[in-house]
Amino acid sequence: MERSGVHPVRVPSAQALLLNPLVPWLKLFHISAVIVWCGSLMYLPTLVRSSVAHGSVRALRQWPRHVFIGVATPAALLAIGSGTVIFVADTLVTTWLIYKLAFVGLLVLGHGVCGMLVLRAEAGRLERCRFCHALTAWVVFVLLAIAWLVLRKPA
């Protein structure tokens, strides 16, 4: 029942109250994980190309796998997980978010392509990496698109 001039009070949910003080820290953690993830995705094609060029040195051939499994994949999982928690705290689905998630999906696709590149290099089925520069450019393009969308986020 609403009287004239009196508006109902919006009571936040229990989960929003619990997460509210943590949101700035979650955003910092999320941004840090995204930086590590994207940095490793930009570095991996060059590392694979270098390891293929120095094929006789076994230690150099193992580095792409270590970077992919030990750095890129955990950073991706942390970035996606923390982004999901931030989404749950906000609970607003807007057009902006749908576009951002579409570009994150493209970044995940680039992650998968990097993984296939590492596997092909390990199996010896990659003499030269013709598209390594294109893959790096792809990751940079998607990262810039995500950054642009984040900076243009409506208030």
Order of alpha helices (4+ residues) and beta strands (2+ residues): alpha-alpha-alpha-alpha-alpha-alpha
